[in-house]
Amino acid sequence: MQLQKDMPDHHDADLIIKLYDLRREASLRDARSALNNRYWPGSAEEAVEVTRHDHPLYTVFRQVAGYWEMVFGMAHHGIVHADYLVENSGEGLLLFTRVEPYLEAIRAATNPRYFLHAEWAARSTEVGRAIAETHRKRIESKKANRAT
């Protein structure tokens, strides 16, 4: 992987604005909404179910996970300043932290590279670590509220 440049520049800003515009595209917006409202796995089985072709959320899961993998891959490969991109991509890290406890099961059932770039963003960038930790706490709180 390439080394990250010291500071983001106008090329990074331009790319992030384009990525934001893609997020506003109707089918991706609908897919993100469906996933954010209905996909909160509580077990490895629930996390993996959505990767089955006959699951109602299969298409939206693939679209959204694929989008975020592409986005985080740009930072992982040094195409865009990593921290700048990650601080503008918290939603992608929210999806990752929802599947993180079940990552091994998802990879075993699908592809060993699934969520590779999102994992990198959450664990190898300063901003990603902070955002992921905030999301982990949010998820734990949500689980605790469901249990009561």
C-alpha positions as CSV (number, residue, x, y, z in Angstrom):
1,M,0.0,0.0,0.0
2,Q,1.1,3.5,-0.6
3,L,1.9,5.9,2.2
4,Q,-0.7,8.5,3.0
5,K,0.2,12.0,2.0
6,D,0.5,14.5,4.9
7,M,-2.5,16.7,4.0
8,P,-5.6,16.3,1.9
9,D,-5.8,18.6,-1.2
10,H,-8.4,19.8,-3.7
11,H,-8.1,16.4,-5.5
12,D,-9.2,14.6,-2.4
13,A,-12.0,17.1,-1.9
14,D,-13.2,16.6,-5.4
15,L,-13.2,12.8,-5.1
16,I,-15.1,12.9,-1.8
17,I,-17.7,15.2,-3.2
18,K,-18.2,12.8,-6.1
19,L,-18.5,9.9,-3.7
20,Y,-21.1,11.9,-1.8
21,D,-23.0,12.5,-5.0
22,L,-23.0,8.8,-5.7
23,R,-24.5,8.2,-2.2
24,R,-27.4,10.5,-3.2
25,E,-28.2,8.5,-6.3
26,A,-31.8,7.1,-5.8
27,S,-31.1,3.3,-5.8
28,L,-28.1,3.6,-3.5
29,R,-30.0,5.9,-1.2
30,D,-32.9,3.4,-1.0
31,A,-30.5,0.5,-0.4
32,R,-28.7,2.4,2.3
33,S,-32.0,3.2,4.0
34,A,-33.3,-0.3,3.8
35,L,-30.1,-1.7,5.3
36,N,-29.8,1.0,8.0
37,N,-33.4,0.3,9.1
38,R,-33.5,-3.5,8.9
39,Y,-30.0,-5.0,9.2
40,W,-28.8,-5.1,12.8
41,P,-27.5,-8.7,13.2
42,G,-27.4,-10.1,16.7
43,S,-25.6,-13.4,15.8
44,A,-23.3,-14.8,13.2
45,E,-26.3,-16.6,11.6
46,E,-28.2,-13.3,11.2
47,A,-25.1,-11.6,9.9
48,V,-24.5,-14.3,7.2
49,E,-28.2,-14.8,6.3
50,V,-28.2,-11.5,4.3
51,T,-25.4,-12.9,2.0
52,R,-27.8,-15.6,0.7
53,H,-29.2,-15.0,-2.7
54,D,-32.8,-15.6,-1.6
55,H,-32.6,-13.2,1.4
56,P,-34.8,-10.0,0.9
57,L,-31.9,-7.7,1.7
58,Y,-29.3,-9.6,-0.3
59,T,-29.3,-7.0,-3.2
60,V,-29.2,-4.0,-1.0
61,F,-26.5,-5.5,1.2
62,R,-24.3,-6.3,-1.7
63,Q,-24.8,-2.8,-3.2
64,V,-24.1,-0.9,0.0
65,A,-21.2,-3.1,1.2
66,G,-19.7,-3.0,-2.3
67,Y,-20.0,0.8,-2.4
68,W,-18.2,1.2,1.0
69,E,-15.5,-1.3,0.1
70,M,-14.8,0.6,-3.1
71,V,-14.7,3.9,-1.1
72,F,-12.4,2.6,1.7
73,G,-10.3,0.8,-0.9
74,M,-9.4,4.2,-2.4
75,A,-8.0,5.3,0.9
76,H,-6.3,1.9,1.6
77,H,-4.5,2.1,-1.8
78,G,-3.5,5.8,-1.3
79,I,-5.8,7.2,-3.9
80,V,-7.4,9.6,-1.5
81,H,-6.2,11.0,1.9
82,A,-7.4,8.3,4.3
83,D,-8.4,10.3,7.4
84,Y,-10.1,12.9,5.3
85,L,-12.1,10.3,3.5
86,V,-12.9,8.3,6.6
87,E,-14.1,11.4,8.6
88,N,-16.7,11.8,5.8
89,S,-17.7,8.2,5.6
90,G,-19.0,7.3,9.1
91,E,-22.0,5.5,7.7
92,G,-19.7,3.0,6.0
93,L,-18.0,2.3,9.3
94,L,-21.3,1.9,11.0
95,L,-22.1,-1.0,8.6
96,F,-18.6,-2.4,9.3
97,T,-19.0,-2.3,13.1
98,R,-22.4,-4.0,12.8
99,V,-20.8,-7.0,11.0
100,E,-17.4,-6.8,12.8
101,P,-18.2,-9.4,15.5
102,Y,-19.3,-11.8,12.8
103,L,-16.6,-11.0,10.2
104,E,-15.0,-14.5,10.4
105,A,-18.4,-16.2,9.8
106,I,-19.2,-13.8,6.9
107,R,-15.8,-14.4,5.3
108,A,-16.1,-18.1,5.7
109,A,-19.5,-18.1,4.1
110,T,-18.7,-15.8,1.3
111,N,-15.2,-14.4,0.5
112,P,-12.2,-14.1,2.7
113,R,-11.7,-10.5,1.5
114,Y,-15.2,-9.3,2.4
115,F,-15.0,-6.0,4.3
116,L,-11.2,-6.0,3.9
117,H,-11.0,-2.2,3.2
118,A,-13.6,-1.2,5.7
119,E,-11.7,-3.2,8.3
120,W,-8.5,-1.4,7.4
121,A,-10.3,2.0,7.7
122,A,-11.7,1.1,11.1
123,R,-8.5,-0.3,12.5
124,S,-5.6,1.5,10.7
125,T,-6.6,5.1,10.5
126,E,-6.8,7.4,13.5
127,V,-10.2,8.8,12.5
128,G,-11.5,5.4,11.7
129,R,-10.6,4.0,15.1
130,A,-12.4,6.8,16.8
131,I,-15.5,6.6,14.7
132,A,-15.6,2.8,14.9
133,E,-15.4,3.0,18.7
134,T,-18.3,5.5,18.8
135,H,-20.3,3.2,16.6
136,R,-19.5,0.1,18.7
137,K,-20.8,1.9,21.8
138,R,-24.0,2.9,19.8
139,I,-24.5,-0.7,18.7
140,E,-24.1,-2.1,22.3
141,S,-26.5,0.5,23.6
142,K,-29.0,-0.5,20.9
143,K,-28.6,-4.2,21.8
144,A,-29.0,-3.4,25.5
145,N,-32.2,-1.4,24.8
146,R,-33.6,-4.3,22.8
147,A,-32.9,-6.8,25.6
148,T,-34.9,-4.8,28.1
